Amino acid sequence: MTQRCTAEAGFTLIELMVAGAILTVVISQAMAVFIVQQQNFITQARVLDIQEDARLVAEMMILDTRMAGFMVPVRVGAASIDGGTGGSDTFCVSAASVINDSVLAGTTGRFDRASLSALLGGSQSTVALVSADMDIDGDGTPDFTVDKGIIISGDTQSHCARITAVTSGSVTFTPATPAGLSIAITGARAGPALIYEVSGSGLRRNNLLISSQIEDIQVEFAVDSNDNGQIESSEFPVHDLNGFDTGLIRGIQVSVLARVATEDPDFIGVGRQAVANRTASGTSDGFRRRLVTVISVPRNLQ
């Protein structure tokens, strides 16, 4: 007698629905883990990017700083504008690239030109120079050009600015000199420079954008004001060089703060941290930041 099989192989509709629900849960959880991992990867990539950016900018600034004072009077080797507790500093170092290699073999000392022909006071944006010696190395090529930096310095006062116009014996610049500045003719000099400025678009060097991720630069000086060969507590950090002999600078510390371009809603930070004499922002803004600090001994300023 043959037995009839009434059951057939396969799944019921309920079993398929249960399996589908389980598969949906598994896939959704896997996607959630993948999304979190992807976000973490992007975040870490952005942080590494700004850290590398800050490091490269700091190295560039230090390389320029090491050449500060090369073949020009020591007093025009370096200068800065202190941003105080609420702003970024502006930093100038003499531009070694303006010195023509072909004239170096024929000189026995520093090129001592670009003297002032009139006193430079406070709240001024033009300096009068002796037009006949505005060519620092005498190679026939103008050394003061638009959008480059300029350092103007006397015995114990200096100004760091960016050139906006040049005429015979006159250089116009921005920002204007601070109130109370007074640089007399005697012994005063001007020098072509590299200028670092932070604006809303990022960090500029000679008005060329070099990084849109740099939020702040701070410059601090070690000045051996009593010239005893030691840096004492009152001699570092110096934030404003006005009142100091720049020929006694023995160290320059540069701090570069970089910030990611986009806010991270999941990041609970403390906002912009305090750097040098600039205070912290005090509020969390969701932006990740990295700080790089380096120090240089400017041999050409000694």
BAKEMI-767651 format. One record per residue (C-alpha): residue number from 1; x, y, z. Coordinates in steps of 0.5 Angstrom, whole numbers, plus 500, padded with zeros to 3 digits. Example, Ala and Ser with C-alpha at 12.3 -4.5 7.8 and 13.67 -1.06 7.14 Angstrom:
REM residues 2
num:1 u:525 v:491 w:516;
num:2 u:527 v:498 w:514;
//
This chain:
REM residues 302
num:1 u:500 v:500 w:500;
num:2 u:503 v:507 w:498;
num:3 u:503 v:513 w:503;
num:4 u:501 v:519 w:500;
num:5 u:505 v:525 w:502;
num:6 u:501 v:531 w:504;
num:7 u:506 v:536 w:506;
num:8 u:511 v:540 w:501;
num:9 u:518 v:543 w:502;
num:10 u:518 v:551 w:503;
num:11 u:517 v:556 w:508;
num:12 u:510 v:559 w:510;
num:13 u:508 v:567 w:509;
num:14 u:509 v:568 w:517;
num:15 u:516 v:565 w:517;
num:16 u:518 v:569 w:511;
num:17 u:516 v:575 w:514;
num:18 u:519 v:574 w:521;
num:19 u:526 v:572 w:517;
num:20 u:525 v:579 w:513;
num:21 u:524 v:583 w:520;
num:22 u:530 v:579 w:523;
num:23 u:534 v:581 w:516;
num:24 u:532 v:588 w:517;
num:25 u:534 v:589 w:524;
num:26 u:541 v:586 w:522;
num:27 u:542 v:590 w:516;
num:28 u:540 v:597 w:520;
num:29 u:545 v:595 w:526;
num:30 u:550 v:594 w:521;
num:31 u:549 v:600 w:517;
num:32 u:549 v:604 w:524;
num:33 u:555 v:601 w:526;
num:34 u:558 v:603 w:519;
num:35 u:556 v:610 w:519;
num:36 u:559 v:611 w:526;
num:37 u:565 v:608 w:523;
num:38 u:565 v:613 w:517;
num:39 u:564 v:619 w:521;
num:40 u:569 v:617 w:526;
num:41 u:574 v:616 w:520;
num:42 u:572 v:623 w:517;
num:43 u:573 v:627 w:523;
num:44 u:580 v:624 w:525;
num:45 u:582 v:625 w:518;
num:46 u:580 v:632 w:519;
num:47 u:583 v:633 w:525;
num:48 u:590 v:630 w:522;
num:49 u:589 v:635 w:516;
num:50 u:589 v:641 w:521;
num:51 u:594 v:638 w:525;
num:52 u:599 v:637 w:519;
num:53 u:597 v:644 w:517;
num:54 u:599 v:647 w:523;
num:55 u:605 v:644 w:523;
num:56 u:607 v:646 w:516;
num:57 u:605 v:653 w:517;
num:58 u:609 v:653 w:524;
num:59 u:615 v:650 w:520;
num:60 u:615 v:655 w:515;
num:61 u:615 v:661 w:520;
num:62 u:620 v:658 w:524;
num:63 u:625 v:657 w:517;
num:64 u:623 v:665 w:516;
num:65 u:625 v:667 w:523;
num:66 u:632 v:663 w:522;
num:67 u:633 v:668 w:517;
num:68 u:631 v:674 w:520;
num:69 u:636 v:680 w:520;
num:70 u:640 v:676 w:514;
num:71 u:645 v:682 w:512;
num:72 u:640 v:688 w:514;
num:73 u:641 v:692 w:521;
num:74 u:639 v:688 w:527;
num:75 u:633 v:692 w:529;
num:76 u:629 v:691 w:522;
num:77 u:630 v:683 w:523;
num:78 u:623 v:682 w:527;
num:79 u:617 v:686 w:529;
num:80 u:610 v:684 w:531;
num:81 u:603 v:687 w:533;
num:82 u:600 v:684 w:539;
num:83 u:593 v:682 w:538;
num:84 u:592 v:683 w:546;
num:85 u:587 v:678 w:549;
num:86 u:582 v:678 w:544;
num:87 u:586 v:678 w:537;
num:88 u:591 v:674 w:533;
num:89 u:598 v:677 w:533;
num:90 u:601 v:680 w:526;
num:91 u:608 v:678 w:525;
num:92 u:614 v:680 w:521;
num:93 u:621 v:678 w:519;
num:94 u:626 v:681 w:514;
num:95 u:626 v:678 w:507;
num:96 u:632 v:674 w:506;
num:97 u:630 v:673 w:499;
num:98 u:631 v:681 w:497;
num:99 u:639 v:680 w:498;
num:100 u:642 v:679 w:491;
num:101 u:647 v:673 w:491;
num:102 u:651 v:676 w:486;
num:103 u:653 v:682 w:491;
num:104 u:654 v:678 w:497;
num:105 u:661 v:677 w:495;
num:106 u:663 v:684 w:494;
num:107 u:660 v:686 w:501;
num:108 u:664 v:686 w:508;
num:109 u:658 v:687 w:513;
num:110 u:650 v:688 w:513;
num:111 u:647 v:693 w:508;
num:112 u:645 v:699 w:512;
num:113 u:640 v:703 w:508;
num:114 u:633 v:705 w:508;
num:115 u:634 v:710 w:513;
num:116 u:628 v:715 w:515;
num:117 u:628 v:722 w:512;
num:118 u:622 v:724 w:517;
num:119 u:620 v:722 w:524;
num:120 u:615 v:717 w:524;
num:121 u:609 v:718 w:529;
num:122 u:603 v:715 w:532;
num:123 u:597 v:714 w:527;
num:124 u:601 v:714 w:521;
num:125 u:600 v:710 w:515;
num:126 u:606 v:713 w:511;
num:127 u:614 v:713 w:512;
num:128 u:618 v:718 w:509;
num:129 u:625 v:714 w:507;
num:130 u:631 v:717 w:503;
num:131 u:629 v:715 w:496;
num:132 u:637 v:714 w:494;
num:133 u:638 v:708 w:499;
num:134 u:631 v:704 w:498;
num:135 u:635 v:699 w:494;
num:136 u:637 v:695 w:500;
num:137 u:643 v:691 w:497;
num:138 u:644 v:696 w:491;
num:139 u:643 v:691 w:485;
num:140 u:638 v:696 w:482;
num:141 u:632 v:692 w:484;
num:142 u:626 v:695 w:488;
num:143 u:626 v:692 w:495;
num:144 u:620 v:695 w:497;
num:145 u:614 v:692 w:493;
num:146 u:606 v:692 w:494;
num:147 u:603 v:687 w:498;
num:148 u:610 v:685 w:502;
num:149 u:612 v:687 w:509;
num:150 u:616 v:692 w:512;
num:151 u:619 v:693 w:518;
num:152 u:620 v:700 w:521;
num:153 u:625 v:701 w:527;
num:154 u:628 v:706 w:532;
num:155 u:632 v:704 w:538;
num:156 u:626 v:701 w:542;
num:157 u:620 v:702 w:538;
num:158 u:618 v:698 w:531;
num:159 u:612 v:697 w:527;
num:160 u:610 v:691 w:523;
num:161 u:606 v:693 w:517;
num:162 u:604 v:691 w:509;
num:163 u:606 v:695 w:504;
num:164 u:600 v:698 w:500;
num:165 u:603 v:703 w:495;
num:166 u:611 v:705 w:494;
num:167 u:613 v:712 w:491;
num:168 u:620 v:715 w:491;
num:169 u:622 v:716 w:498;
num:170 u:615 v:714 w:501;
num:171 u:612 v:708 w:503;
num:172 u:605 v:707 w:505;
num:173 u:602 v:701 w:509;
num:174 u:597 v:698 w:513;
num:175 u:595 v:698 w:519;
num:176 u:597 v:705 w:521;
num:177 u:602 v:706 w:527;
num:178 u:599 v:705 w:534;
num:179 u:598 v:711 w:538;
num:180 u:604 v:714 w:542;
num:181 u:609 v:711 w:537;
num:182 u:615 v:715 w:535;
num:183 u:621 v:713 w:531;
num:184 u:626 v:719 w:530;
num:185 u:630 v:719 w:524;
num:186 u:637 v:718 w:528;
num:187 u:639 v:711 w:527;
num:188 u:632 v:709 w:525;
num:189 u:631 v:704 w:519;
num:190 u:626 v:700 w:515;
num:191 u:627 v:694 w:512;
num:192 u:623 v:689 w:507;
num:193 u:620 v:684 w:510;
num:194 u:615 v:677 w:510;
num:195 u:609 v:679 w:514;
num:196 u:604 v:674 w:517;
num:197 u:597 v:676 w:518;
num:198 u:590 v:672 w:520;
num:199 u:584 v:675 w:517;
num:200 u:577 v:672 w:516;
num:201 u:579 v:667 w:510;
num:202 u:585 v:664 w:514;
num:203 u:593 v:666 w:514;
num:204 u:596 v:670 w:509;
num:205 u:604 v:671 w:508;
num:206 u:605 v:677 w:504;
num:207 u:598 v:677 w:503;
num:208 u:597 v:671 w:499;
num:209 u:593 v:665 w:503;
num:210 u:597 v:660 w:505;
num:211 u:592 v:656 w:510;
num:212 u:584 v:657 w:510;
num:213 u:585 v:653 w:517;
num:214 u:589 v:657 w:521;
num:215 u:585 v:661 w:526;
num:216 u:590 v:664 w:530;
num:217 u:598 v:666 w:531;
num:218 u:601 v:668 w:537;
num:219 u:608 v:670 w:537;
num:220 u:612 v:671 w:544;
num:221 u:620 v:674 w:544;
num:222 u:625 v:672 w:549;
num:223 u:629 v:679 w:550;
num:224 u:635 v:679 w:554;
num:225 u:634 v:687 w:556;
num:226 u:640 v:687 w:560;
num:227 u:644 v:684 w:556;
num:228 u:647 v:679 w:561;
num:229 u:647 v:673 w:557;
num:230 u:641 v:670 w:561;
num:231 u:633 v:670 w:560;
num:232 u:630 v:672 w:566;
num:233 u:622 v:671 w:568;
num:234 u:621 v:679 w:566;
num:235 u:624 v:677 w:559;
num:236 u:620 v:672 w:557;
num:237 u:615 v:672 w:554;
num:238 u:615 v:679 w:551;
num:239 u:609 v:680 w:547;
num:240 u:610 v:687 w:545;
num:241 u:617 v:689 w:542;
num:242 u:615 v:697 w:543;
num:243 u:620 v:699 w:549;
num:244 u:625 v:694 w:548;
num:245 u:631 v:694 w:544;
num:246 u:630 v:689 w:538;
num:247 u:637 v:687 w:537;
num:248 u:637 v:684 w:544;
num:249 u:632 v:678 w:542;
num:250 u:635 v:671 w:543;
num:251 u:629 v:667 w:542;
num:252 u:622 v:667 w:538;
num:253 u:616 v:663 w:540;
num:254 u:611 v:662 w:535;
num:255 u:604 v:658 w:536;
num:256 u:599 v:656 w:531;
num:257 u:592 v:654 w:532;
num:258 u:588 v:651 w:527;
num:259 u:581 v:649 w:526;
num:260 u:577 v:644 w:522;
num:261 u:572 v:648 w:517;
num:262 u:566 v:645 w:519;
num:263 u:562 v:644 w:526;
num:264 u:562 v:637 w:529;
num:265 u:555 v:637 w:533;
num:266 u:557 v:631 w:537;
num:267 u:563 v:634 w:539;
num:268 u:563 v:637 w:546;
num:269 u:569 v:642 w:547;
num:270 u:571 v:648 w:550;
num:271 u:571 v:653 w:544;
num:272 u:578 v:656 w:542;
num:273 u:583 v:655 w:548;
num:274 u:588 v:660 w:551;
num:275 u:594 v:661 w:547;
num:276 u:600 v:666 w:549;
num:277 u:596 v:672 w:552;
num:278 u:590 v:671 w:548;
num:279 u:584 v:669 w:552;
num:280 u:580 v:663 w:551;
num:281 u:573 v:664 w:547;
num:282 u:569 v:661 w:554;
num:283 u:564 v:658 w:550;
num:284 u:563 v:651 w:546;
num:285 u:562 v:652 w:539;
num:286 u:563 v:644 w:536;
num:287 u:570 v:646 w:532;
num:288 u:576 v:641 w:533;
num:289 u:582 v:645 w:534;
num:290 u:590 v:643 w:534;
num:291 u:595 v:647 w:537;
num:292 u:603 v:647 w:535;
num:293 u:608 v:651 w:538;
num:294 u:615 v:652 w:536;
num:295 u:621 v:656 w:538;
num:296 u:627 v:659 w:534;
num:297 u:634 v:662 w:536;
num:298 u:635 v:667 w:531;
num:299 u:642 v:667 w:530;
num:300 u:642 v:673 w:525;
num:301 u:639 v:678 w:530;
num:302 u:645 v:677 w:535;
//
